Amino acid sequence: MSGPLSTPLGPGREFDRIRQMAERWKYLAKGLGDDCAFVDVGGATLAVSIDLSVEGVHFRRDWLSPQEIGYRAAAAALSDLAAVAAEPAALLLALGAPEQEPEATLHAVADGVGEAVRHAGAVIVGGDLTRAPQLVVDCCVLGRCDAPVRRSGARPGDVLVVTGSLGGPLAALTAWQAGREPSSDARHRFARPEPRHQAAAYLVRLGARAMIDISDGLGGDLQHLLAASRVGARLEMDRIPVHAAAAREAQVAGEPVWAFAARSGEEYELLAALPARTTEAMLRAAPVPLTVIGVVEAEPGARAFLRGVPVALPRGFDHFAGEGR
């Protein structure tokens, strides 16, 4: 597909607005629709992404410390580099805060950003600081990628795999919203997500054809990958790797554990399409757990099954659908 939105996006009001912006920009926009933008620089490919974290939307101060807020914001941006298998190189930080915000808060946010950058093997190269009504942390990341993995390469017959386990961040969020303190493992998954750079490199070695990080829930992000690749998929929901804390919270809520895990966002795990020749031995050798949860099909659309019975796939998070984080 040519034009500003070269990689199609899945459904949702948030993405309708992105499509409308792309149409207004027309020739001014190029290559929109992947987890990163790709810029040719002297024969090398630079991957660039930006991620905005806003107080009251993405985090609350009574849930997270300032250092955790900074770490989490930077990790979310760095995860976009993992989603295209780019090696992290640099980060720019734009920070907004109320005029009377204590210096200690800003220092702690900066420390958290620095910690995430150090873990990724990158450096901080600049940014901006401004007065704002609430705390805002905006991270722009740059990475190196010889052969980026886009969302658009999945083919019928490929297997769909996810890294790690799902549902931990939603378990923490559910507990907080109910006035309870989350379990330590759920809180850790929410506050300190781990961008899957090593896993991304391994998935490339396995021949990954398409990839995306799970930020808005499995269902929503799968739809983007399928739309970009112009294919469909069959998901086996009982195969979804469920975080232990998610299983506990789902039981408290009376919700099927697979549905709870599938609608959990801000996971920053990777969803990838691998060639059908991928073996169990290959998956077991990965630096993090890899689980096959489905197969790519030619017929468009995502079809979910639970032990052979069709079920509804939980939709992804949409910033403009009248819900909060």
C-alpha positions as CSV (number, residue, x, y, z in Angstrom):
1,M,0.0,0.0,0.0
2,S,1.3,3.4,-0.9
3,G,0.5,6.7,0.8
4,P,1.2,8.1,4.3
5,L,-0.3,5.1,6.1
6,S,1.8,2.4,4.4
7,T,1.1,-0.2,7.1
8,P,-2.7,-0.6,7.7
9,L,-3.9,-0.4,11.3
10,G,-6.6,-2.4,12.9
11,P,-10.0,-1.1,14.2
12,G,-10.6,1.4,16.9
13,R,-11.5,5.1,17.4
14,E,-7.9,5.9,18.3
15,F,-6.7,4.5,15.0
16,D,-9.5,6.1,13.1
17,R,-8.1,9.4,14.2
18,I,-4.6,8.4,13.1
19,R,-6.0,7.5,9.7
20,Q,-7.7,10.8,9.5
21,M,-4.5,12.7,10.4
22,A,-2.6,10.7,7.8
23,E,-5.2,11.6,5.1
24,R,-4.9,15.3,6.0
25,W,-1.1,15.2,5.8
26,K,-1.1,13.3,2.5
27,Y,2.3,13.6,0.8
28,L,3.8,15.2,3.9
29,A,3.6,11.8,5.8
30,K,5.6,8.7,4.8
31,G,5.7,5.2,6.1
32,L,3.2,5.5,9.0
33,G,1.7,2.5,10.7
34,D,4.5,0.4,12.3
35,D,5.8,0.4,15.9
36,C,8.7,2.6,14.7
37,A,9.5,5.0,11.9
38,F,12.4,4.0,9.7
39,V,14.9,6.6,8.4
40,D,17.7,5.8,6.0
41,V,20.9,7.5,7.3
42,G,24.0,7.1,5.1
43,G,23.1,3.5,4.1
44,A,22.0,2.5,7.6
45,T,18.5,2.2,8.9
46,L,17.5,4.2,12.0
47,A,14.4,3.1,13.9
48,V,12.6,6.0,15.8
49,S,9.6,5.9,18.1
50,I,8.0,8.2,20.7
51,D,5.8,7.3,23.6
52,L,3.8,9.7,25.9
53,S,3.0,8.9,29.5
54,V,0.5,11.3,31.2
55,E,-0.5,11.5,34.9
56,G,-4.1,10.3,35.4
57,V,-4.1,8.4,32.1
58,H,-1.1,6.1,32.2
59,F,-0.2,6.3,35.9
60,R,-1.2,7.6,39.3
61,R,1.1,8.8,41.9
62,D,-0.6,6.9,44.7
63,W,0.2,3.7,42.7
64,L,3.8,4.3,41.6
65,S,6.9,6.1,42.9
66,P,8.4,8.9,40.8
67,Q,11.3,6.6,39.9
68,E,8.9,3.9,38.8
69,I,7.0,6.4,36.7
70,G,10.2,7.4,34.8
71,Y,11.3,3.8,34.4
72,R,8.0,2.7,33.1
73,A,7.7,5.5,30.6
74,A,11.1,4.9,29.2
75,A,10.6,1.1,29.1
76,A,7.3,1.6,27.1
77,A,9.2,3.6,24.4
78,L,12.1,1.2,24.3
79,S,9.7,-1.7,23.8
80,D,8.8,-0.2,20.4
81,L,12.4,-0.8,19.4
82,A,12.2,-4.4,20.5
83,A,9.0,-4.8,18.5
84,V,10.9,-4.1,15.2
85,A,14.1,-5.9,16.4
86,A,16.1,-2.7,16.6
87,E,19.1,-2.4,18.9
88,P,18.5,0.5,21.3
89,A,20.9,3.4,20.8
90,A,19.6,6.6,22.4
91,L,16.7,8.3,24.1
92,L,15.4,11.9,24.4
93,L,13.3,12.9,27.3
94,A,10.6,15.6,27.3
95,L,9.4,16.2,30.8
96,G,6.5,18.4,31.9
97,A,5.7,19.1,35.6
98,P,3.7,21.6,37.7
99,E,5.6,24.8,38.6
100,Q,5.8,23.9,42.3
101,E,6.8,20.3,41.7
102,P,9.6,19.4,44.2
103,E,13.1,19.0,42.7
104,A,13.2,15.6,44.3
105,T,10.3,14.3,42.2
106,L,12.0,15.4,38.9
107,H,15.3,13.9,40.0
108,A,13.6,10.6,40.8
109,V,11.7,10.5,37.5
110,A,15.1,11.2,35.7
111,D,16.7,8.4,37.7
112,G,14.0,6.0,36.6
113,V,14.4,6.9,32.9
114,G,18.2,6.5,33.3
115,E,17.8,3.1,34.8
116,A,15.7,1.9,31.9
117,V,18.1,3.4,29.4
118,R,21.1,1.8,31.1
119,H,19.4,-1.7,31.1
120,A,18.8,-1.3,27.4
121,G,22.4,-0.4,26.7
122,A,21.5,3.0,25.3
123,V,22.3,6.6,26.2
124,I,20.3,9.8,26.8
125,V,21.1,12.5,24.2
126,G,18.7,15.4,24.9
127,G,15.2,16.5,25.5
128,D,13.0,19.3,26.9
129,L,11.6,20.5,30.2
130,T,8.4,22.6,30.6
131,R,5.7,23.6,33.0
132,A,2.6,21.5,32.8
133,P,-0.7,21.0,34.7
134,Q,0.3,17.5,35.6
135,L,3.3,15.2,35.3
136,V,4.0,14.2,31.7
137,V,6.9,12.0,30.6
138,D,7.5,11.8,26.8
139,C,10.3,9.5,25.6
140,C,11.7,9.5,22.0
141,V,13.9,6.5,21.3
142,L,16.3,5.7,18.5
143,G,17.7,2.3,17.5
144,R,19.8,0.6,14.8
145,C,18.2,-2.0,12.6
146,D,19.8,-3.7,9.6
147,A,16.6,-5.7,8.8
148,P,13.6,-4.4,10.8
149,V,10.7,-6.8,11.5
150,R,7.5,-5.0,10.5
151,R,3.9,-5.9,11.2
152,S,3.2,-6.7,7.6
153,G,5.1,-10.0,6.9
154,A,2.9,-12.7,8.4
155,R,1.9,-15.5,6.0
156,P,-0.8,-18.2,6.1
157,G,0.6,-21.2,7.9
158,D,2.9,-19.2,10.2
159,V,2.6,-19.9,13.9
160,L,1.8,-17.0,16.4
161,V,3.9,-16.9,19.5
162,V,4.0,-14.7,22.6
163,T,6.9,-14.0,24.9
164,G,6.6,-14.4,28.7
165,S,3.1,-14.4,30.3
166,L,0.1,-12.1,30.1
167,G,-2.2,-10.5,32.6
168,G,0.2,-9.3,35.3
169,P,-0.3,-5.5,34.7
170,L,-4.1,-5.9,34.6
171,A,-4.0,-7.8,37.9
172,A,-2.2,-4.9,39.5
173,L,-4.6,-2.4,38.0
174,T,-7.7,-4.4,39.0
175,A,-6.4,-4.5,42.6
176,W,-5.7,-0.8,42.8
177,Q,-9.1,0.1,41.3
178,A,-10.7,-2.1,44.0
179,G,-8.9,-0.3,46.8
180,R,-6.5,-3.2,47.4
181,E,-2.7,-3.3,47.2
182,P,-1.7,-5.6,44.4
183,S,0.5,-8.6,45.0
184,S,4.2,-7.9,44.7
185,D,4.6,-9.9,41.5
186,A,1.6,-8.1,39.9
187,R,2.9,-4.7,41.0
188,H,6.3,-5.5,39.6
189,R,4.9,-6.4,36.2
190,F,3.0,-3.1,36.1
191,A,5.7,-0.9,37.5
192,R,8.8,-2.4,35.9
193,P,8.0,-3.8,32.4
194,E,11.0,-5.4,30.6
195,P,11.4,-4.6,26.9
196,R,12.1,-7.8,25.1
197,H,15.3,-6.9,23.2
198,Q,17.0,-10.2,23.6
199,A,13.9,-12.1,22.7
200,A,13.4,-10.0,19.6
201,A,16.9,-10.8,18.4
202,Y,16.3,-14.5,19.0
203,L,12.9,-14.3,17.1
204,V,14.8,-12.8,14.2
205,R,17.1,-15.8,14.2
206,L,14.1,-18.0,14.1
207,G,12.9,-16.1,10.9
208,A,10.2,-13.9,12.5
209,R,8.1,-12.5,9.6
210,A,6.0,-10.0,11.6
211,M,6.1,-8.7,15.1
212,I,4.4,-6.2,17.5
213,D,4.6,-5.5,21.2
214,I,1.5,-5.9,23.3
215,S,0.6,-2.5,24.7
216,D,-3.2,-2.3,24.2
217,G,-4.1,-6.0,24.8
218,L,-3.6,-9.2,22.8
219,G,-6.8,-8.8,20.8
220,G,-6.2,-5.2,19.8
221,D,-2.5,-5.6,18.9
222,L,-3.2,-8.9,17.0
223,Q,-5.7,-7.0,14.9
224,H,-3.0,-4.5,13.9
225,L,-0.6,-7.3,12.8
226,L,-3.3,-9.0,10.8
227,A,-4.5,-5.8,9.1
228,A,-0.9,-4.9,8.2
229,S,-0.2,-8.4,6.8
230,R,-3.7,-8.7,5.2
231,V,-4.3,-12.1,6.8
232,G,-6.4,-13.7,9.5
233,A,-5.7,-16.0,12.5
234,R,-7.0,-18.8,14.6
235,L,-6.2,-18.4,18.3
236,E,-6.3,-21.2,20.9
237,M,-7.2,-19.3,24.0
238,D,-6.4,-22.1,26.4
239,R,-2.8,-21.8,25.2
240,I,-2.3,-18.2,26.4
241,P,0.4,-18.1,29.0
242,V,-1.3,-16.5,32.0
243,H,0.7,-14.7,34.8
244,A,0.0,-16.3,38.2
245,A,-1.3,-13.0,39.6
246,A,-3.7,-12.7,36.7
247,A,-5.1,-16.1,37.4
248,R,-5.7,-15.1,41.0
249,E,-7.4,-11.8,40.1
250,A,-9.5,-13.4,37.4
251,Q,-10.8,-15.9,39.9
252,V,-11.7,-13.1,42.3
253,A,-13.6,-11.3,39.6
254,G,-15.3,-14.5,38.3
255,E,-13.8,-14.0,34.8
256,P,-12.2,-16.7,32.7
257,V,-8.4,-16.5,33.2
258,W,-7.8,-16.6,29.4
259,A,-10.1,-13.6,28.8
260,F,-8.5,-11.6,31.7
261,A,-5.0,-12.2,30.3
262,A,-6.1,-11.5,26.7
263,R,-7.5,-8.0,27.5
264,S,-4.5,-7.0,29.7
265,G,-2.6,-4.1,28.2
266,E,0.8,-2.5,28.8
267,E,2.4,-5.9,28.8
268,Y,5.3,-5.1,26.5
269,E,5.6,-8.7,25.6
270,L,6.1,-9.6,21.9
271,L,3.6,-11.2,19.6
272,A,5.4,-12.6,16.5
273,A,4.6,-14.7,13.4
274,L,7.2,-17.4,12.9
275,P,7.5,-19.9,10.0
276,A,5.6,-23.2,10.3
277,R,8.9,-25.0,10.4
278,T,9.6,-23.6,13.9
279,T,10.1,-26.5,16.3
280,E,9.5,-26.9,20.1
281,A,13.2,-27.3,20.6
282,M,13.8,-23.9,18.9
283,L,11.2,-22.3,21.2
284,R,12.7,-23.9,24.3
285,A,16.1,-22.4,23.5
286,A,14.8,-18.8,23.7
287,P,16.1,-16.4,26.4
288,V,12.5,-16.0,27.6
289,P,9.5,-18.4,27.5
290,L,7.9,-18.5,24.0
291,T,4.4,-20.0,23.6
292,V,2.5,-20.9,20.4
293,I,-1.0,-19.5,20.7
294,G,-2.3,-19.8,17.2
295,V,-1.8,-19.9,13.5
296,V,-2.0,-17.4,10.7
297,E,-4.8,-18.1,8.1
298,A,-5.6,-16.6,4.7
299,E,-9.2,-15.6,5.6
300,P,-9.1,-12.1,7.2
301,G,-10.1,-11.6,10.8
302,A,-9.2,-13.0,14.2
303,R,-11.1,-16.2,15.3
304,A,-10.7,-17.3,18.9
305,F,-11.5,-20.8,20.2
306,L,-11.5,-22.4,23.6
307,R,-10.9,-26.2,23.3
308,G,-12.6,-26.2,19.9
309,V,-15.5,-23.9,20.8
310,P,-15.7,-20.4,19.3
311,V,-15.4,-17.6,21.9
312,A,-15.3,-13.8,21.7
313,L,-11.8,-12.3,21.6
314,P,-11.5,-9.4,24.1
315,R,-11.0,-6.1,22.2
316,G,-8.0,-4.0,22.8
317,F,-7.7,-0.8,24.8
318,D,-8.7,2.4,23.0
319,H,-7.8,5.8,24.4
320,F,-10.8,7.4,22.8
321,A,-13.5,4.8,23.6
322,G,-14.6,6.3,26.9
323,E,-12.4,4.1,29.2
324,G,-9.5,4.9,31.5
325,R,-6.3,3.0,31.8
